[in-house]
Each structure stands twice: as structure tokens, then as C-alpha cells.
Amino acid sequence: MNKKFKKIAPLLIISLITIFFITSYSIYKNEIKQIKVNIEYELVNKSLNIKEYFQTSEALIYSLKYTIEDKLNIEAFESIMHPAFNTIKYDKKKNLYKIMNFYGINSIDLSTIVGIGNPQEFGKEKIHEINSALHLKSIFNASMEIIPDLKWVYYTSKNDFIYISPNYDFKDDKNLEEQYQNAFWTEAIPKNNPESNLIITDLYKDGAGKGLMTTLSMPIHKNDIFQGIVSIDIGLNTLTHLLPEDVLIGETYLIDEKNQILASNTDFELGDKIFKINKNSIFVPIVANEVNLLLNIKEFDIRKEAFYKSSGKITIIFLLLLISFIALYLRLILTKVQYFANTDPLTKLLNRRAMQREITTLINTSIRYNQKLAFLLIDIDYFKHVNDKYGHQVGDKVLKEISKLFKKNTRNCDVVARYGGEEFLIALSNTDLDNAYILAERIRLHAQRIKIDTYRINLTISIGCAKLKKDDNLFSILKRVDKLLYEAKNNGRNNTVKEEEN
């Protein structure tokens, strides 16, 4: 049993360790998968605010576009004459004219038309366009209130004037001409934008000191002829505040179609681009072909997060397996204790106490099912002489060898026990008296051939052989078979005495 226990214990430990690692890895991999799903779901949800902001801005651009195009397409000059046009002033030194268009009587903020040239030289078409632009006042005013952190709203005409809100003072005509070199104009004109799409510029630094911003621009047409560009400027702070702040892991970027960063929850420089996009990164389109929300996630970050999240479950699995191991270990210990409690330590046969229990069960079963049961009570002849002459170590070897002989010649269904010092009891299930006697004689003859080291012991045994009767119990059958063994000894030993058949 001790050897069996030592053999089972390492296999048990290896099995539990294997189960632990397989289960832990499965939990870890599932956690990685769930993290990716959760992050994508969260990012998509949080991108709705950004989409809404750009959709509102885009709707504003289209409103500005349709409003000014409607005004431009009205042919009658008188129908669109704006009162503010009469306040036009010309600065000959700057070669600029200006029209102040107040939002209200007491308003501090105002929108302004600033253009190049002398108003006295204007033709009807230019006057018509200026008056059309002045009618954008209400929508300019509304847009500044609707769109958070909107820096500028302006209409830039190909006829060398800009209608801008809030007011901005250009230094001179050259300063105004420089505006036509900026991206909001060059990227939106028909040459570079033949399909008249909405254009979103790269991030740039505002010349008026309002910080980093990007511009949304849309071409304006009169009777399908390009007339100018309407634009709005969005500040970086707004874009940054729109980014998700509590996404689980990774770095969040708002990027344009060229992967240039528009906003981020990490520090970046103007003109920085995302050159390395990880396989776990998630894209969420904000404006088709123009702006994307990017969550750039490193594999290590996901694995680290998965490790933290799965550690609790893995700890529980470890504790459960540890408890299982302890339970199995205690079970093995209990089995081992029971084995030693029921087993003779020298011969490894059942001891007398276990023998009584096992044979009582065997007797009850045989009587209930009317099965035959035979008993052999065996005694080693002159065993005390062996101990006295050769020593107790040799005597112990004799007991071990004779026990091996009994086990070798019996079945698993039989009971073999050490009855006393040199006495042994064998209960043979489903065996009649004659076959029990044959087995007894075979064992007796084999016992004479046992050799212990180099000693010539001349080992013999005496055997009593009896069968179970209908009214027998453990004590009655043991009494009879013991009497038969006594007869075998009185008959000169080294023989088997079988009880007579009734």
C-alpha cells in the first residue's frame, strides 16, 4: 500500500497541476477576448459624442452653403440688399474695405466683411454677393452658440473678400491675400476637390492666437459656377474633450485620412502622425474618408489587463484544486491508515480483526445464496524451533515466504489472513470440501520446497480442512477447523486432516 500510495501521489499532483494550467490558460484567453469585445463596444458608444459633434458641424456647413447659394441665385439685386451694406468703409492705405454686421443693438460680438479694393469700383455681381453673404448673420450667430468652442465661422469669396465671425482685423490687403494660400481654401477649390466634398484640414496653429484647430470647408456655387468657400474652425480643446477619457487601456487618437493626429489623450506635436498601428487597434469612422477615432492598443497592455482581471478567477481555481488535492490526499492517508489497521505488517495478509469482519461477510453471503464455502487453518510445524535455531530474522522470512505461497494459490475472492503467530486461515468461496482438500495438499507440498537463503530448514505445515454448514457462524466453523488442525498435529504433522462429510 505504501508503494502504491507513493506511486499515485505524483500522478495526482501532476494531474492537478495540468488541470490548473489548462483551466488558467482558458480563463486568461477568454479574458483577452472579452476585454477586446468590451473595449470595442465601449469605444463605439463613446464615439457617438464625437460623431454627433461632427454631424452637427457638418449640418451647419451645409446650412451655410445652402443659405448663401440661395441668396446668390436670386438675380434681383434689390431683393437681397442688406442694411449693413450702407455702413461700408474703405481704408485706402490698407486697400481694404470693411462692413460691420452687428448681431443685435447691444451686442459686443459682430461679424465683418473684409475685402480688397475700392467699393466704388464694384460691379453688380460683387455687390450682389456681398449682400448675400451679409444675410448669413443670423446663422453665423446661431452657429457660435450651438457648436461648443467654435473659433471662427467665415465665407471666403473668390472675389477677394471674407465674411468672418467674430470680427477679425486684417493688417492690409497682402494679409488678406495670404488667406487664399491656406488649406481651408486650397484643398476645397474645384481644382483639388472636383466633387465638391466636405474638406477637413490638418491640424494647424491659428494665426489669430486661438491655438491649434482644424477647419471644415465646403465649396459654394452660383448656377454651378464656383463662387467661394464657407468654413468653420474647431479648436483642439473641443476635440480633446470629446475623446473617451476612461477607455480601459491604450491610447486614443482622432486622426485624419492621412493618419495625422487631430486630437489625443496623450501629448503630441503639431504634424505628428500615427505610423505604427497595432493588430489589436480599433478604428471607428467619425466622418467618412476624413476623420477616424483610433484606439491604439499594445498586445502587452491587453495581456497585462487580462492577467489582472483573470487573477481572481485563477486564484479561486487554484484554491479549489488545492482543496481537492488535500481531500484526495486525506482520502489516500485514510486508505493507508485503514490498510495498516487491517493488515499484518510482516506478511501483508489480513490481520485477525480484519479477517473476522471479512469472513463474517463471506459466511452471511454464502448462507443467503446457498453457496459453498471451505476453510483451511494452517500451522507451520516446529516454528519455534526455527526461531531458536536460525534466529527471528529467518523466522520472519519463513512467514513472508509462506504468505506469498498462500496468495499465489488463492483467488481475489478468497480471504487469506494471519490467524496467530504461525497460524494462517484461508476461506475459499464457492469451493466444496474435496477441492479445498486438493488445494490444501498442493500448498502443503509447495511449502516443503521453500528455501530461505542457504539454510536447510525442511519446512512443513499442518492443515485442518472444513466446510461451512447451514447452522454455522464464524466461531463454530473456526472451532471445528481448529480441532481438525489439532488432529493433523497429533498425526505427526506435515499432513492435512479433512472433516468427514455428513
C-alpha positions as CSV (number, residue, x, y, z in Angstrom):
1,M,0.0,0.0,0.0
2,N,2.8,2.4,0.8
3,K,4.4,1.8,-2.6
4,K,1.0,2.2,-4.3
5,F,0.5,5.5,-2.4
6,K,3.9,6.8,-3.4
7,K,3.1,5.9,-7.0
8,I,-0.3,7.6,-7.0
9,A,0.7,10.8,-5.2
10,P,3.0,12.2,-8.0
11,L,0.4,11.3,-10.7
12,L,-2.2,13.1,-8.7
13,I,-0.1,16.2,-8.3
14,I,0.8,16.2,-12.0
15,S,-2.9,15.8,-13.0
16,L,-4.0,18.7,-10.7
17,I,-1.2,20.9,-11.9
18,T,-2.1,20.1,-15.6
19,I,-5.8,20.9,-14.9
20,F,-4.8,24.1,-13.2
21,F,-2.6,25.4,-16.1
22,I,-5.1,24.3,-18.7
23,T,-8.0,26.0,-16.9
24,S,-6.0,29.1,-16.1
25,Y,-4.9,29.5,-19.7
26,S,-8.5,29.1,-20.8
27,I,-9.7,31.7,-18.4
28,Y,-6.8,34.0,-19.5
29,K,-7.6,33.6,-23.2
30,N,-11.3,34.2,-22.6
31,E,-10.5,37.3,-20.6
32,I,-8.4,38.7,-23.5
33,K,-11.3,38.0,-25.9
34,Q,-13.8,39.7,-23.5
35,I,-11.5,42.7,-23.0
36,K,-11.3,43.3,-26.8
37,V,-15.1,43.0,-27.1
38,N,-15.7,45.3,-24.2
39,I,-13.3,47.9,-25.3
40,E,-14.7,47.9,-28.9
41,Y,-18.2,48.2,-27.5
42,E,-17.2,51.0,-25.1
43,L,-15.3,52.9,-27.8
44,V,-18.2,52.7,-30.2
45,N,-20.5,54.0,-27.6
46,K,-18.2,56.8,-26.6
47,S,-17.6,57.8,-30.2
48,L,-21.2,58.8,-30.5
49,N,-20.5,62.2,-28.9
50,I,-17.7,62.8,-31.4
51,K,-19.9,61.8,-34.3
52,E,-22.7,64.0,-33.0
53,Y,-20.3,66.9,-32.8
54,F,-19.0,66.5,-36.3
55,Q,-22.5,65.7,-37.7
56,T,-23.7,69.0,-36.1
57,S,-20.8,70.8,-37.6
58,E,-21.4,69.2,-41.0
59,A,-25.0,70.1,-40.8
60,L,-24.0,73.7,-40.0
61,I,-21.7,73.8,-43.0
62,Y,-24.5,72.6,-45.3
63,S,-26.9,75.1,-43.8
64,L,-24.4,77.9,-44.5
65,K,-23.8,76.5,-48.0
66,Y,-27.5,76.3,-48.9
67,T,-28.3,79.7,-47.4
68,I,-25.6,81.6,-49.3
69,E,-26.3,79.7,-52.5
70,D,-30.0,80.5,-52.2
71,K,-29.1,84.2,-51.8
72,L,-26.6,84.1,-54.7
73,N,-29.0,82.5,-57.0
74,I,-31.5,85.3,-56.6
75,E,-30.9,87.5,-59.6
76,A,-32.7,90.7,-58.4
77,F,-30.2,92.9,-56.6
78,E,-32.8,94.8,-54.7
79,S,-34.4,91.7,-53.1
80,I,-31.3,90.9,-51.1
81,M,-29.9,94.4,-50.3
82,H,-28.8,94.3,-46.6
83,P,-28.9,97.4,-44.4
84,A,-25.3,96.8,-43.1
85,F,-24.1,97.3,-46.7
86,N,-24.6,101.1,-46.3
87,T,-22.0,101.1,-43.5
88,I,-19.2,100.1,-45.8
89,K,-15.9,101.9,-45.2
90,Y,-12.8,101.9,-47.3
91,D,-9.2,102.2,-45.9
92,K,-7.1,103.4,-48.9
93,K,-3.8,102.8,-47.1
94,K,-4.6,99.2,-46.4
95,N,-6.6,98.9,-49.6
96,L,-9.3,97.1,-47.6
97,Y,-13.0,97.8,-47.2
98,K,-15.0,96.7,-44.2
99,I,-18.7,96.2,-43.3
100,M,-19.6,95.7,-39.7
101,N,-22.7,93.5,-39.2
102,F,-23.8,93.5,-35.6
103,Y,-25.8,90.6,-34.1
104,G,-28.0,93.0,-32.2
105,I,-28.3,96.5,-31.0
106,N,-26.4,95.9,-27.7
107,S,-24.2,93.1,-28.9
108,I,-20.4,93.3,-28.5
109,D,-19.7,90.5,-30.9
110,L,-20.1,91.2,-34.6
111,S,-19.4,89.7,-37.9
112,T,-17.4,91.5,-40.5
113,I,-16.9,91.6,-44.2
114,V,-13.3,92.5,-45.1
115,G,-12.3,92.7,-48.8
116,I,-9.6,94.0,-51.1
117,G,-10.3,97.1,-53.4
118,N,-12.3,100.3,-53.6
119,P,-16.1,99.8,-53.2
120,Q,-16.7,102.5,-55.8
121,E,-15.3,100.1,-58.4
122,F,-17.6,97.2,-57.5
123,G,-19.8,95.7,-60.2
124,K,-23.4,94.5,-59.6
125,E,-22.3,90.8,-59.2
126,K,-19.9,91.6,-56.4
127,I,-22.3,93.8,-54.6
128,H,-24.9,91.1,-55.0
129,E,-22.5,88.5,-53.5
130,I,-21.6,90.8,-50.6
131,N,-25.2,91.4,-49.7
132,S,-25.9,87.7,-50.0
133,A,-23.1,87.0,-47.5
134,L,-24.4,89.6,-45.1
135,H,-27.6,87.6,-44.8
136,L,-25.6,84.9,-43.1
137,K,-25.6,86.9,-39.9
138,S,-28.3,85.0,-38.1
139,I,-26.9,81.6,-38.9
140,F,-23.4,82.7,-38.0
141,N,-24.7,83.9,-34.7
142,A,-26.6,80.7,-34.1
143,S,-23.6,78.5,-35.0
144,M,-21.4,80.2,-32.5
145,E,-23.9,79.4,-29.8
146,I,-24.7,75.8,-30.9
147,I,-21.3,74.4,-31.6
148,P,-19.1,74.3,-28.4
149,D,-15.7,76.1,-28.7
150,L,-16.3,77.1,-32.4
151,K,-13.5,79.5,-33.1
152,W,-14.4,81.1,-36.4
153,V,-17.2,80.9,-39.0
154,Y,-16.5,82.5,-42.4
155,Y,-17.3,82.7,-46.0
156,T,-14.4,83.3,-48.4
157,S,-15.2,84.6,-51.8
158,K,-13.1,84.1,-55.0
159,N,-13.8,87.8,-55.4
160,D,-11.3,88.8,-52.7
161,F,-13.4,89.2,-49.6
162,I,-14.1,87.3,-46.4
163,Y,-17.2,87.4,-44.2
164,I,-16.0,86.3,-40.8
165,S,-17.5,85.9,-37.3
166,P,-16.4,87.0,-34.8
167,N,-14.7,90.1,-36.0
168,Y,-11.1,89.9,-37.2
169,D,-8.9,92.8,-38.3
170,F,-6.6,92.1,-41.2
171,K,-3.4,94.2,-41.4
172,D,-3.7,95.0,-45.1
173,D,-4.6,93.6,-48.5
174,K,-1.5,91.3,-48.5
175,N,-2.5,89.8,-45.2
176,L,-5.9,89.0,-46.7
177,E,-4.4,87.6,-49.8
178,E,-2.4,85.1,-47.7
179,Q,-5.6,83.5,-46.5
180,Y,-6.1,82.1,-50.0
181,Q,-2.9,80.1,-49.6
182,N,-4.2,78.2,-46.5
183,A,-5.5,74.7,-46.6
184,F,-9.1,75.6,-45.9
185,W,-9.1,77.2,-49.4
186,T,-6.6,75.3,-51.4
187,E,-8.0,71.9,-50.5
188,A,-11.6,72.8,-51.1
189,I,-11.4,74.6,-54.5
190,P,-12.6,72.7,-57.6
191,K,-9.0,72.0,-58.8
192,N,-8.3,69.9,-55.7
193,N,-11.9,69.0,-54.9
194,P,-13.7,68.3,-58.1
195,E,-16.6,66.5,-56.4
196,S,-17.2,69.4,-54.0
197,N,-16.9,67.3,-50.9
198,L,-16.7,68.4,-47.4
199,I,-13.0,69.0,-46.6
200,I,-11.4,68.7,-43.1
201,T,-7.9,70.2,-42.9
202,D,-4.9,69.0,-41.0
203,L,-4.4,70.4,-37.5
204,Y,-2.8,73.9,-37.6
205,K,-1.9,76.8,-35.3
206,D,-4.4,79.7,-35.6
207,G,-2.7,83.0,-36.8
208,A,-5.0,85.0,-34.5
209,G,-3.7,83.2,-31.4
210,K,-6.7,80.9,-30.7
211,G,-4.5,77.8,-30.5
212,L,-4.5,74.6,-32.5
213,M,-7.5,74.0,-34.7
214,T,-8.9,72.2,-37.7
215,T,-11.2,73.6,-40.4
216,L,-14.3,72.2,-42.1
217,S,-14.8,73.7,-45.6
218,M,-17.4,73.4,-48.3
219,P,-17.4,74.9,-51.8
220,I,-20.2,77.5,-52.7
221,H,-21.6,77.6,-56.3
222,K,-23.8,80.1,-58.1
223,N,-25.5,78.5,-61.1
224,D,-23.0,75.6,-60.9
225,I,-20.1,78.0,-61.1
226,F,-17.6,78.1,-58.2
227,Q,-18.1,81.2,-56.1
228,G,-16.2,80.7,-52.8
229,I,-15.7,78.6,-49.7
230,V,-17.7,78.5,-46.4
231,S,-15.7,77.3,-43.4
232,I,-15.8,76.7,-39.6
233,D,-12.8,76.4,-37.3
234,I,-12.9,73.9,-34.5
235,G,-10.5,74.2,-31.6
236,L,-8.3,71.4,-30.4
237,N,-9.6,71.6,-26.8
238,T,-13.0,70.7,-28.0
239,L,-11.7,67.6,-29.9
240,T,-9.6,66.6,-26.9
241,H,-12.6,66.9,-24.5
242,L,-14.7,64.8,-26.8
243,L,-12.2,61.9,-26.7
244,P,-13.1,59.0,-24.3
245,E,-11.4,59.6,-21.0
246,D,-12.0,56.2,-19.3
247,V,-11.4,53.7,-22.0
248,L,-9.9,50.6,-20.4
249,I,-6.5,50.6,-21.9
250,G,-4.5,52.0,-24.9
251,E,-4.0,55.4,-26.4
252,T,-6.9,57.2,-28.1
253,Y,-6.4,59.4,-31.2
254,L,-8.6,61.4,-33.5
255,I,-6.8,61.2,-36.9
256,D,-7.5,62.4,-40.4
257,E,-7.4,60.4,-43.6
258,K,-3.5,60.7,-43.7
259,N,-3.2,59.3,-40.1
260,Q,-2.2,62.8,-38.9
261,I,-3.3,63.4,-35.3
262,L,-6.1,65.8,-34.7
263,A,-6.5,65.2,-31.0
264,S,-5.3,62.6,-28.4
265,N,-5.4,61.8,-24.8
266,T,-1.6,61.7,-24.8
267,D,0.8,64.5,-25.6
268,F,1.7,65.1,-29.3
269,E,3.2,67.7,-31.5
270,L,1.6,69.6,-34.4
271,G,2.0,67.4,-37.6
272,D,2.6,64.1,-35.7
273,K,1.2,61.0,-37.4
274,I,0.4,57.5,-36.4
275,F,2.9,55.4,-38.2
276,K,2.5,52.1,-36.2
277,I,-0.9,50.7,-35.8
278,N,-1.1,47.5,-33.7
279,K,-3.1,44.5,-34.7
280,N,-5.4,45.0,-31.7
281,S,-6.1,48.6,-32.6
282,I,-9.7,49.6,-33.2
283,F,-10.9,52.1,-35.8
284,V,-14.3,53.9,-35.5
285,P,-15.2,56.1,-38.5
286,I,-16.3,59.6,-37.5
287,V,-16.5,61.4,-40.9
288,A,-16.4,59.1,-43.9
289,N,-12.9,59.2,-45.6
290,E,-11.9,62.2,-43.4
291,V,-11.8,61.5,-39.7
292,N,-11.4,58.3,-37.6
293,L,-11.3,57.5,-33.9
294,L,-8.4,55.2,-33.2
295,L,-7.7,53.2,-30.1
296,N,-4.1,52.0,-30.4
297,I,-3.6,49.1,-28.0
298,K,-0.3,47.2,-27.4
299,E,-0.5,43.4,-27.1
300,F,1.3,43.7,-23.8
301,D,-1.3,46.1,-22.4
302,I,-4.1,43.6,-23.2
303,R,-2.2,40.7,-21.7
304,K,-1.5,42.7,-18.6
305,E,-5.1,43.7,-18.2
306,A,-6.2,40.1,-18.9
307,F,-3.8,38.9,-16.2
308,Y,-5.2,41.3,-13.6
309,K,-8.8,40.5,-14.5
310,S,-8.3,36.7,-14.6
311,S,-6.1,36.5,-11.5
312,G,-9.1,36.4,-9.1
313,K,-10.7,33.5,-11.0
314,I,-7.4,31.7,-11.4
315,T,-6.9,32.1,-7.6
316,I,-10.3,30.5,-7.0
317,I,-9.4,27.6,-9.3
318,F,-6.1,27.2,-7.5
319,L,-7.8,27.1,-4.1
320,L,-10.5,24.6,-5.4
321,L,-7.8,22.3,-6.8
322,L,-5.7,22.7,-3.7
323,I,-8.8,21.7,-1.6
324,S,-9.4,18.8,-4.0
325,F,-5.8,17.7,-3.6
326,I,-6.0,17.9,0.2
327,A,-9.2,16.0,0.1
328,L,-7.7,13.3,-2.1
329,Y,-4.6,13.3,-0.1
330,L,-6.5,12.8,3.1
331,R,-8.5,10.1,1.4
332,L,-5.3,8.3,0.5
333,I,-4.0,8.8,4.0
334,L,-7.2,7.3,5.4
335,T,-7.0,4.4,3.0
336,K,-3.4,3.9,4.1
337,V,-4.4,4.0,7.7
338,Q,-7.2,1.6,7.1
339,Y,-4.8,-0.7,5.2
340,F,-2.3,-0.7,8.1
341,A,-5.1,-1.2,10.6
342,N,-6.4,-4.3,8.7
343,T,-3.1,-5.7,7.5
344,D,-0.4,-7.7,9.3
345,P,2.7,-5.6,8.8
346,L,5.1,-8.6,8.3
347,T,3.1,-10.9,6.0
348,K,0.9,-8.2,4.3
349,L,-2.1,-10.5,4.9
350,L,-5.2,-9.6,6.7
351,N,-4.8,-9.4,10.4
352,R,-7.2,-11.3,12.8
353,R,-9.6,-8.3,13.3
354,A,-10.0,-7.7,9.6
355,M,-10.2,-11.5,9.0
356,Q,-13.2,-11.7,11.3
357,R,-15.0,-8.9,9.5
358,E,-14.3,-10.2,6.0
359,I,-15.1,-13.9,6.8
360,T,-18.4,-12.9,8.6
361,T,-19.5,-11.1,5.5
362,L,-18.4,-14.1,3.3
363,I,-20.3,-16.5,5.6
364,N,-23.5,-14.4,5.5
365,T,-23.3,-14.2,1.7
366,S,-22.7,-17.9,1.3
367,I,-25.7,-18.8,3.6
368,R,-28.0,-16.3,1.9
369,Y,-27.2,-17.5,-1.6
370,N,-26.6,-21.2,-0.7
371,Q,-23.0,-21.1,-1.8
372,K,-20.3,-23.5,-0.8
373,L,-17.5,-22.2,1.5
374,A,-14.5,-24.0,2.8
375,F,-11.8,-23.2,5.4
376,L,-8.2,-24.1,5.7
377,L,-6.4,-23.5,9.1
378,I,-2.7,-23.8,8.6
379,D,0.1,-24.1,11.2
380,I,3.9,-24.1,10.5
381,D,5.4,-27.1,12.1
382,Y,8.0,-26.6,14.8
383,F,8.2,-22.8,14.0
384,K,9.6,-22.1,17.5
385,H,12.5,-24.4,16.6
386,V,13.2,-22.4,13.5
387,N,13.3,-19.1,15.5
388,D,15.5,-20.7,18.2
389,K,17.9,-22.3,15.8
390,Y,18.2,-19.8,13.0
391,G,17.0,-16.6,14.6
392,H,13.9,-14.4,14.4
393,Q,15.1,-12.8,11.1
394,V,15.0,-16.1,9.4
395,G,11.7,-16.9,11.1
396,D,10.3,-13.7,9.7
397,K,11.4,-14.7,6.2
398,V,9.7,-18.0,6.6
399,L,6.4,-16.2,7.5
400,K,6.8,-13.9,4.5
401,E,7.5,-16.8,2.0
402,I,4.7,-18.9,3.3
403,S,2.3,-15.9,3.0
404,K,3.4,-15.4,-0.6
405,L,2.6,-19.1,-1.3
406,F,-0.9,-18.7,0.1
407,K,-1.6,-15.6,-2.0
408,K,-0.2,-17.3,-5.1
409,N,-2.5,-20.2,-4.8
410,T,-5.7,-18.4,-3.9
411,R,-8.1,-16.1,-5.7
412,N,-9.1,-12.5,-5.1
413,C,-12.5,-13.6,-3.9
414,D,-10.8,-15.8,-1.2
415,V,-9.8,-14.5,2.3
416,V,-6.3,-15.1,3.4
417,A,-5.3,-14.0,6.9
418,R,-2.7,-14.4,9.6
419,Y,-4.7,-16.1,12.4
420,G,-2.0,-16.1,15.0
421,G,1.8,-16.2,15.4
422,E,2.5,-19.0,12.9
423,E,-1.1,-19.9,12.1
424,F,-3.0,-18.8,8.9
425,L,-6.6,-19.1,7.9
426,I,-7.9,-19.3,4.3
427,A,-11.6,-19.0,3.4
428,L,-12.3,-20.4,-0.1
429,S,-15.5,-19.0,-1.6
430,N,-17.6,-21.2,-3.9
431,T,-15.4,-24.2,-3.0
432,D,-16.5,-27.6,-1.8
433,L,-14.7,-29.7,0.7
434,D,-12.9,-32.0,-1.8
435,N,-11.5,-29.1,-3.8
436,A,-10.4,-27.4,-0.6
437,Y,-8.6,-30.5,0.4
438,I,-6.8,-30.7,-3.0
439,L,-5.7,-27.1,-2.7
440,A,-4.5,-27.8,0.9
441,E,-2.4,-30.6,-0.2
442,R,-0.9,-28.6,-3.1
443,I,0.0,-25.8,-0.7
444,R,1.5,-28.3,1.8
445,L,3.7,-29.9,-0.8
446,H,4.9,-26.5,-2.2
447,A,5.7,-25.4,1.4
448,Q,8.3,-28.2,1.7
449,R,10.2,-26.6,-1.3
450,I,10.6,-23.2,0.3
451,K,14.2,-22.2,0.8
452,I,15.4,-19.4,3.0
453,D,18.8,-18.1,1.9
454,T,21.3,-21.0,2.3
455,Y,19.6,-22.6,5.3
456,R,18.2,-26.1,5.1
457,I,15.1,-25.7,7.2
458,N,13.0,-28.6,5.9
459,L,9.8,-26.6,6.3
460,T,6.5,-28.4,6.8
461,I,2.9,-27.4,7.6
462,S,-0.2,-29.0,9.1
463,I,-3.6,-28.1,7.8
464,G,-7.2,-28.5,9.0
465,C,-9.9,-28.5,6.3
466,A,-13.6,-28.0,6.9
467,K,-16.7,-26.7,5.1
468,L,-19.4,-24.3,6.1
469,K,-22.6,-25.9,7.4
470,K,-26.1,-24.5,7.3
471,D,-26.2,-23.5,11.0
472,D,-22.5,-22.4,11.2
473,N,-21.3,-19.0,12.3
474,L,-17.8,-17.6,12.5
475,F,-17.0,-19.1,15.9
476,S,-18.5,-22.5,15.2
477,I,-16.6,-23.0,12.0
478,L,-13.3,-21.8,13.5
479,K,-13.8,-24.2,16.4
480,R,-14.2,-27.1,14.1
481,V,-11.3,-26.3,11.7
482,D,-9.1,-25.7,14.7
483,K,-10.0,-29.2,16.1
484,L,-9.0,-30.6,12.7
485,L,-5.7,-28.8,12.7
486,Y,-5.0,-30.2,16.2
487,E,-5.7,-33.7,14.8
488,A,-3.2,-33.1,12.0
489,K,-0.5,-32.2,14.5
490,N,-1.3,-35.3,16.6
491,N,-1.0,-37.4,13.4
492,G,2.7,-36.5,13.2
493,R,2.3,-33.1,11.5
494,N,3.0,-32.3,7.7
495,N,-0.5,-33.6,6.7
496,T,-4.0,-32.3,6.1
497,V,-7.0,-33.5,8.0
498,K,-10.4,-33.1,6.3
499,E,-13.6,-33.3,8.2
500,E,-15.9,-36.1,7.3
501,E,-18.9,-35.5,5.1
502,N,-22.3,-35.7,6.8
